[in-house]
Amino acid sequence: MNYFITGITGTVVPVIVEDLIRKDKDAFFYFAIRKDSKGNDIQDRFKAVVESLNLDKASKLNLYKQSKLVDIDIEADKIGIEPDLYDELVKNSEKILHGAADVRFDQPYEAIRMPNVVFTQKIYELFADIKKYRKTAGKSDATLYYISTGYAYGKYNKMIPEDYPEFHPGKPDNTYAQTKAEAKIFILDKIKQHNDRIVIFEPTIIGGSAKTGKTKTYNLHYIVIMLGYLGKLPFLTSHKNQLDIVPVDWVAAIISDIMSKNEFHQGAIRMASGKDAVTVGFLHDKGYDFYVTNDPVPGHVIPKIRFVPRWFFNSMVQVQKRFYQMMYLCTRIKRYRKLFKGICLLEGYFPYITGYKVFENSKSLALINKYTDCGAAPPLQDVFDSNGHLVQKGYYKKIFVDTLETGWGGMVDFKRLEKKTEPFKSPQAAYSATRK
């Protein structure tokens, strides 16, 4: 099977490719890729991805042989693909996986619309050309697989429905959700107009692997946990709210099964924990106990977060943000500007953590059970029966261990933190010295 894939430098798509290699021995991949902002060329970027994959040496070498890189420009006609290569893609591609997106929550709408909406529209144009060619040539139909998000539905005061083929999003939480909703509307219109073979995947918050706890990106709940560890999040709200976090390996297994089994060709599959999602309070309590017990920094004190009413929490965030903004305008000290931008980024996260986000997923679970070898999402928390006996062990400790092993992907410098705590390690010695 020949695959055209976008998003190989992201978080989820590399894990999907790992699975596809194991499930489809004849797989050949065209990877859409472009230079990054640091000037790294497409070969260097692809090599870095391959070397990071959980594959043995022989499998990595085979992946190099079974792949062809496609240099793209998402702003150009036909996404900037050289004409001969574009014709090759049209003639050879059987399946498209569009997993590329800008997942930042603090971007201006016009800036994020290009990678999330316009890019999707141009991928569909390529799909339409492939579809037309294969029909003329008497070949089997092509399929487009599009990775959306459950959060395209925006704000809901009740359970977020599974309403395919309809789509009724609420007010978006941020520009990311807004553009993903716009792209989904575009895709749904194409399905309705042309009865296209398109599968929409709707994961919720994608966390670390349930098997290992590891992740490629430390965003959203990882940031909040990190701030709690550093003592920079004195207040939080909505401890009973549920965080619908699903492990990346479960998401990848479903998508790779759907693609390789080649049985489900049209519809939407939501990948969510649903009613079994972990609560903010559970994650805080378990995280606090774990980090206090396993803190690699001697003498570091981790304060417990105080849970306060929503109105108070939101007010404190606004006060802090305005304070740092005013301090920067008055002093032009870059640190204040950085703190202001950091709070703006966190504001994009808060609806996912403090807002009501519970997803219906019964229809999708039926599809997952029917068309894949997967079941329901592994629970992040421990699950007990009515008698208080442990039924299923969660994987939250694996995630906590990974954050300490990696320093949240390098965001926390434990040696620097230890130096900051040095003056507080030996209070008795300091006291005796002052008495002398």
C-alpha positions as CSV (number, residue, x, y, z in Angstrom):
1,M,0.0,0.0,0.0
2,N,1.3,3.5,-0.9
3,Y,0.6,6.2,1.7
4,F,1.0,10.0,1.4
5,I,1.4,11.4,4.9
6,T,1.6,14.8,6.4
7,G,2.6,15.6,10.0
8,I,5.5,13.2,10.3
9,T,7.4,15.7,12.5
10,G,4.5,15.9,14.9
11,T,3.5,14.0,18.0
12,V,1.0,11.3,16.8
13,V,1.9,10.6,13.2
14,P,5.3,9.1,13.9
15,V,3.7,6.6,16.3
16,I,1.1,5.8,13.6
17,V,3.9,5.2,11.1
18,E,5.6,2.8,13.6
19,D,2.5,0.8,13.7
20,L,1.8,0.8,10.0
21,I,5.3,-0.5,9.3
22,R,4.5,-3.5,11.5
23,K,1.0,-4.0,10.1
24,D,1.6,-3.4,6.4
25,K,4.8,-5.1,5.3
26,D,4.5,-3.7,1.8
27,A,4.0,-0.1,2.9
28,F,5.6,2.7,0.9
29,F,5.5,6.2,2.2
30,Y,5.5,9.6,0.7
31,F,6.2,12.1,3.5
32,A,5.2,15.7,3.1
33,I,7.8,17.8,4.9
34,R,9.3,21.2,4.8
35,K,12.3,23.1,6.3
36,D,11.8,24.3,9.8
37,S,12.2,27.8,11.3
38,K,15.7,26.9,12.4
39,G,16.8,26.2,8.8
40,N,17.0,22.4,9.1
41,D,16.4,20.8,5.7
42,I,13.9,18.1,5.0
43,Q,16.4,15.3,5.0
44,D,17.8,16.3,8.4
45,R,14.3,16.6,9.9
46,F,13.3,13.2,8.6
47,K,16.4,11.6,9.8
48,A,15.8,13.0,13.3
49,V,12.3,11.6,13.3
50,V,13.4,8.1,12.1
51,E,16.1,7.9,14.7
52,S,13.5,8.8,17.4
53,L,11.2,6.0,16.5
54,N,10.7,2.9,18.6
55,L,12.1,0.6,15.9
56,D,15.1,-1.7,15.6
57,K,18.0,-0.8,13.3
58,A,16.8,-3.0,10.5
59,S,13.3,-1.5,10.5
60,K,14.7,2.0,10.5
61,L,16.9,1.2,7.5
62,N,13.9,-0.3,5.7
63,L,11.9,2.8,6.4
64,Y,14.5,4.9,4.7
65,K,14.3,2.6,1.7
66,Q,10.5,2.5,1.7
67,S,10.1,6.3,1.9
68,K,10.3,9.3,-0.4
69,L,10.4,12.9,0.9
70,V,8.1,15.5,-0.7
71,D,9.2,19.1,-0.2
72,I,6.1,21.2,0.3
73,D,5.1,24.8,0.6
74,I,1.6,25.1,2.0
75,E,1.1,28.6,0.6
76,A,1.9,27.6,-3.0
77,D,-0.3,26.1,-5.7
78,K,-0.5,22.3,-5.3
79,I,1.3,22.8,-2.0
80,G,4.5,23.6,-3.8
81,I,5.2,20.0,-5.0
82,E,7.4,19.8,-8.1
83,P,5.2,18.9,-11.2
84,D,6.7,15.5,-12.0
85,L,6.6,14.4,-8.3
86,Y,3.0,15.6,-8.1
87,D,2.0,13.4,-11.0
88,E,3.8,10.5,-9.4
89,L,1.9,11.1,-6.2
90,V,-1.4,11.2,-8.1
91,K,-0.7,7.9,-9.9
92,N,0.8,6.0,-6.9
93,S,-1.0,7.1,-3.7
94,E,-3.8,5.0,-2.4
95,K,-4.3,6.5,1.0
96,I,-3.7,10.0,2.4
97,L,-3.2,10.6,6.1
98,H,-3.4,14.3,6.9
99,G,-2.1,14.7,10.4
100,A,-0.3,18.1,10.1
101,A,-1.6,21.0,12.1
102,D,-0.5,24.0,14.2
103,V,-1.6,23.0,17.7
104,R,-0.7,26.1,19.5
105,F,-3.5,27.8,21.4
106,D,-2.2,31.4,21.4
107,Q,-1.8,32.1,17.7
108,P,-3.7,34.9,15.8
109,Y,-6.5,33.5,13.7
110,E,-5.0,34.5,10.3
111,A,-1.7,33.0,11.2
112,I,-3.1,29.6,12.3
113,R,-5.7,29.4,9.5
114,M,-3.1,28.7,6.9
115,P,-1.7,25.4,8.4
116,N,-5.0,24.2,9.8
117,V,-7.6,25.2,7.2
118,V,-6.0,26.2,3.9
119,F,-3.5,23.3,4.1
120,T,-6.5,20.9,4.6
121,Q,-8.2,22.3,1.6
122,K,-5.1,21.8,-0.6
123,I,-4.7,18.2,0.7
124,Y,-8.3,17.6,-0.4
125,E,-7.4,19.0,-3.9
126,L,-4.6,16.4,-4.1
127,F,-7.1,13.7,-3.0
128,A,-9.6,14.8,-5.6
129,D,-6.9,14.5,-8.3
130,I,-5.9,11.0,-7.0
131,K,-9.6,10.0,-6.9
132,K,-10.1,11.2,-10.5
133,Y,-7.0,9.4,-11.8
134,R,-7.9,6.1,-10.1
135,K,-11.4,6.1,-11.4
136,T,-10.2,6.7,-15.0
137,A,-7.5,4.0,-14.6
138,G,-10.0,1.5,-13.2
139,K,-8.2,1.2,-9.9
140,S,-9.6,0.9,-6.4
141,D,-10.9,4.0,-4.6
142,A,-8.5,6.1,-2.6
143,T,-9.2,7.1,1.0
144,L,-8.4,10.3,2.9
145,Y,-7.9,10.1,6.7
146,Y,-8.0,13.4,8.5
147,I,-7.0,13.9,12.1
148,S,-9.3,16.5,13.6
149,T,-9.9,17.0,17.4
150,G,-12.8,16.5,19.8
151,Y,-12.2,20.1,20.9
152,A,-13.4,21.4,17.5
153,Y,-16.8,21.3,19.2
154,G,-15.8,24.3,21.4
155,K,-17.9,25.2,24.5
156,Y,-20.7,23.0,25.6
157,N,-22.7,23.0,28.8
158,K,-23.6,19.3,28.4
159,M,-21.9,16.2,27.1
160,I,-20.4,16.9,23.7
161,P,-22.4,14.8,21.2
162,E,-21.3,12.4,18.4
163,D,-23.5,13.9,15.7
164,Y,-21.8,12.7,12.4
165,P,-22.7,13.5,9.6
166,E,-23.9,16.7,11.2
167,F,-21.6,19.0,13.2
168,H,-22.8,21.7,15.6
169,P,-19.8,23.4,17.2
170,G,-20.2,25.8,20.1
171,K,-18.2,29.0,20.6
172,P,-14.5,28.1,20.1
173,D,-12.2,28.0,23.1
174,N,-9.3,29.4,21.1
175,T,-8.1,30.0,17.5
176,Y,-6.9,26.4,17.3
177,A,-10.3,25.0,18.0
178,Q,-11.9,27.6,15.7
179,T,-9.7,26.6,12.7
180,K,-10.1,22.9,13.4
181,A,-13.9,23.4,13.4
182,E,-13.6,25.3,10.1
183,A,-11.5,22.5,8.5
184,K,-13.9,19.8,9.7
185,I,-16.9,21.7,8.2
186,F,-15.0,21.8,4.9
187,I,-14.3,18.0,5.0
188,L,-17.9,17.2,5.9
189,D,-19.2,19.3,3.0
190,K,-17.0,17.3,0.6
191,I,-18.4,14.0,2.0
192,K,-22.0,15.2,1.6
193,Q,-21.3,16.6,-1.9
194,H,-19.3,13.7,-3.4
195,N,-19.9,10.7,-1.0
196,D,-16.1,10.7,-0.6
197,R,-14.2,8.0,1.2
198,I,-13.0,10.1,4.1
199,V,-12.5,9.1,7.7
200,I,-12.3,11.8,10.4
201,F,-10.4,11.0,13.6
202,E,-11.3,13.0,16.7
203,P,-8.9,12.5,19.5
204,T,-9.2,14.5,22.7
205,I,-6.2,15.5,24.8
206,I,-3.3,13.2,23.6
207,G,-1.0,12.2,26.5
208,G,2.0,10.0,26.9
209,S,2.0,6.3,26.0
210,A,0.1,4.0,28.3
211,K,2.9,1.4,27.9
212,T,5.8,3.7,28.7
213,G,4.4,7.0,29.8
214,K,6.6,8.8,27.3
215,T,5.6,11.6,25.0
216,K,7.2,13.8,22.4
217,T,5.6,17.0,23.5
218,Y,4.9,18.3,27.0
219,N,1.9,20.6,26.6
220,L,-1.4,21.3,28.3
221,H,-1.7,19.1,31.4
222,Y,2.0,18.6,31.5
223,I,2.5,22.4,31.8
224,V,0.0,22.6,34.6
225,I,1.7,19.7,36.5
226,M,5.1,21.3,35.9
227,L,3.9,24.7,37.3
228,G,2.5,22.9,40.3
229,Y,5.8,21.1,40.9
230,L,7.7,24.4,40.6
231,G,5.3,26.1,43.1
232,K,4.2,28.6,40.4
233,L,0.5,27.6,40.4
234,P,-0.8,28.5,43.9
235,F,-4.4,28.4,42.8
236,L,-6.5,26.2,40.5
237,T,-10.2,25.6,40.1
238,S,-12.7,22.9,39.3
239,H,-11.1,19.9,41.0
240,K,-14.1,17.7,40.0
241,N,-13.7,18.6,36.3
242,Q,-12.7,15.7,34.1
243,L,-9.6,15.8,31.8
244,D,-10.2,13.6,28.8
245,I,-6.7,12.4,28.2
246,V,-6.0,9.5,25.9
247,P,-2.6,7.8,25.4
248,V,-0.8,8.3,22.2
249,D,-0.2,4.6,21.6
250,W,-3.9,3.9,21.8
251,V,-4.7,6.7,19.3
252,A,-2.0,5.5,16.9
253,A,-3.2,1.9,17.2
254,I,-6.7,2.7,16.2
255,I,-5.7,4.9,13.2
256,S,-3.1,2.4,11.9
257,D,-5.7,-0.5,12.3
258,I,-8.3,1.5,10.3
259,M,-5.8,2.3,7.6
260,S,-4.2,-1.1,7.2
261,K,-7.3,-3.2,7.6
262,N,-9.0,-1.2,4.8
263,E,-12.5,-1.9,5.9
264,F,-13.9,1.4,7.3
265,H,-13.9,4.1,4.7
266,Q,-16.3,6.9,5.7
267,G,-17.3,8.4,9.0
268,A,-16.0,9.9,12.2
269,I,-14.3,8.1,15.1
270,R,-13.9,10.0,18.4
271,M,-11.1,8.8,20.5
272,A,-12.0,9.8,24.1
273,S,-12.2,8.4,27.6
274,G,-15.7,9.7,27.9
275,K,-17.2,9.2,31.4
276,D,-14.0,7.4,32.5
277,A,-11.9,10.5,32.1
278,V,-9.6,11.4,35.0
279,T,-10.5,14.3,37.3
280,V,-8.3,17.3,37.9
281,G,-8.4,16.6,41.7
282,F,-7.2,13.0,41.2
283,L,-4.3,14.1,39.0
284,H,-3.3,16.8,41.5
285,D,-3.4,14.6,44.6
286,K,-1.5,11.7,43.0
287,G,0.9,14.0,41.4
288,Y,1.6,15.9,44.7
289,D,2.2,12.6,46.6
290,F,4.5,11.3,43.8
291,Y,6.6,14.4,43.3
292,V,7.1,15.0,47.1
293,T,8.2,11.3,47.5
294,N,10.4,11.2,44.4
295,D,11.7,14.8,44.1
296,P,15.2,14.7,42.6
297,V,16.0,18.1,44.2
298,P,16.9,17.8,47.9
299,G,15.4,20.6,50.0
300,H,12.9,21.6,47.3
301,V,9.5,22.3,48.8
302,I,6.4,21.6,46.6
303,P,3.4,23.5,47.9
304,K,-0.1,22.0,47.6
305,I,-2.3,23.9,45.1
306,R,-5.4,25.5,46.6
307,F,-8.6,24.9,44.8
308,V,-10.7,28.0,44.7
309,P,-14.0,29.1,43.1
310,R,-13.9,29.6,39.3
311,W,-14.6,33.3,39.5
312,F,-11.7,33.9,42.0
313,F,-9.3,31.9,39.9
314,N,-10.2,33.7,36.7
315,S,-9.9,37.1,38.5
316,M,-6.5,36.2,39.8
317,V,-5.3,35.2,36.3
318,Q,-6.5,38.5,34.9
319,V,-4.9,40.6,37.7
320,Q,-1.6,38.8,37.2
321,K,-1.7,39.2,33.4
322,R,-2.5,42.9,33.5
323,F,0.2,43.5,36.2
324,Y,3.0,41.9,34.0
325,Q,1.7,43.8,31.0
326,M,1.9,47.1,32.8
327,M,5.3,46.3,34.3
328,Y,6.6,45.6,30.8
329,L,5.2,48.8,29.4
330,C,6.7,50.8,32.2
331,T,10.1,49.2,32.4
332,R,10.6,47.4,29.1
333,I,12.1,44.5,31.0
334,K,11.8,41.4,28.8
335,R,11.1,39.1,31.7
336,Y,7.7,40.8,32.3
337,R,6.8,40.4,28.6
338,K,7.7,36.7,28.8
339,L,5.6,36.3,31.9
340,F,2.7,38.1,30.2
341,K,2.9,35.8,27.1
342,G,3.2,32.8,29.3
343,I,-0.1,33.6,31.0
344,C,-1.7,34.2,27.6
345,L,-0.7,30.7,26.6
346,L,-2.0,29.2,29.8
347,E,-5.3,31.0,29.2
348,G,-5.6,28.9,26.0
349,Y,-5.2,25.7,28.1
350,F,-7.6,26.6,30.9
351,P,-10.9,25.8,29.1
352,Y,-9.6,22.3,28.6
353,I,-8.8,21.9,32.3
354,T,-11.3,24.1,34.1
355,G,-14.2,24.0,31.7
356,Y,-16.9,21.2,31.4
357,K,-15.6,18.8,28.7
358,V,-17.3,15.4,28.8
359,F,-17.4,13.6,25.5
360,E,-20.0,11.1,24.3
361,N,-18.2,8.1,22.7
362,S,-20.5,5.1,22.6
363,K,-20.9,5.2,18.8
364,S,-17.2,5.5,18.3
365,L,-16.5,2.7,20.7
366,A,-18.8,0.4,18.7
367,L,-16.8,1.3,15.5
368,I,-13.5,0.8,17.3
369,N,-14.6,-2.6,18.5
370,K,-15.8,-3.6,15.1
371,Y,-13.0,-2.3,12.8
372,T,-9.9,-2.4,15.0
373,D,-8.1,-4.7,17.5
374,C,-8.5,-2.0,20.2
375,G,-11.0,-1.5,22.9
376,A,-11.8,1.5,25.2
377,A,-9.0,3.9,26.1
378,P,-6.7,2.7,28.9
379,P,-7.7,4.7,32.0
380,L,-5.2,7.2,33.3
381,Q,-6.4,6.7,36.9
382,D,-6.9,3.6,39.0
383,V,-10.3,2.1,38.6
384,F,-12.1,0.4,41.6
385,D,-15.2,-1.7,41.8
386,S,-18.2,-1.0,44.1
387,N,-16.5,-2.9,46.8
388,G,-13.3,-0.8,46.6
389,H,-11.2,-3.5,44.9
390,L,-8.7,-2.4,42.3
391,V,-10.1,-3.5,38.9
392,Q,-7.7,-1.7,36.5
393,K,-4.5,0.1,37.2
394,G,-4.0,3.5,35.6
395,Y,-0.8,4.6,33.9
396,Y,-0.4,8.0,35.6
397,K,2.7,7.0,37.5
398,K,4.5,6.2,34.2
399,I,3.7,9.8,33.0
400,F,5.0,11.2,36.3
401,V,8.2,9.1,36.1
402,D,8.8,10.4,32.5
403,T,8.5,14.0,33.6
404,L,11.2,13.6,36.2
405,E,13.5,11.6,33.9
406,T,13.3,14.2,31.1
407,G,12.7,17.3,33.2
408,W,9.4,17.8,31.3
409,G,11.3,17.5,28.0
410,G,14.1,19.8,29.2
411,M,11.8,22.6,30.4
412,V,12.9,22.1,34.1
413,D,16.6,22.3,35.0
414,F,16.9,20.3,38.2
415,K,20.5,21.4,38.8
416,R,19.5,25.1,38.6
417,L,16.5,24.4,40.8
418,E,18.8,22.8,43.4
419,K,21.1,25.8,43.4
420,K,18.0,28.0,44.1
421,T,17.1,25.8,47.1
422,E,20.7,25.8,48.5
423,P,20.2,28.7,50.9
424,F,17.3,26.9,52.6
425,K,19.0,23.5,53.1
426,S,20.9,24.0,56.3
427,P,18.9,26.5,58.5
428,Q,20.6,25.4,61.7
429,A,24.1,26.0,60.4
430,A,23.0,29.4,59.2
431,Y,21.5,30.2,62.6
432,S,24.7,29.2,64.5
433,A,26.8,31.3,62.2
434,T,24.8,34.4,62.9
435,R,25.1,33.9,66.6
436,K,28.9,33.8,66.3
